[in-house]
Amino acid sequence: MDLNDLNGKTLTLLVIGEDENGEDDWAVFRGTARWDGTDLHFVRNGVDFAVPADAIERIRPVPVDSEVRSILLNAEYYIPLSIGPLPDNADESEFIKTGLKWQTK
């Protein structure tokens, strides 16, 4: 995928994890892709962070004529990401601070 083609396009993060009961949970965050020639950024409401290089290969176009499109907030592209809690001894400097807030039910 040519990252120049993503610049300025709508991009949704499909974030998948587990809730406090171990049940599957997910959230979607819609933003804009910004390619600076070196890194692909996810930009949303003042949040701007570089998408991890290993996630770029998972970027997919959202099918235009699909009910999935509304779930992915009518974005043009999406990235599925899985997350989990940080281990107790984790070095937080090794992780990306996204500023995104996952609202629980």
Secondary structure by P-SEA (a helix, b strand, c coil): cccccccccbbbbbbbbbcccccccbbbbbbbbbbcccbbbbbcccbbbbccccccccccccccccccccccccccbbbbbbbbcccccccccccccccbbbbcc
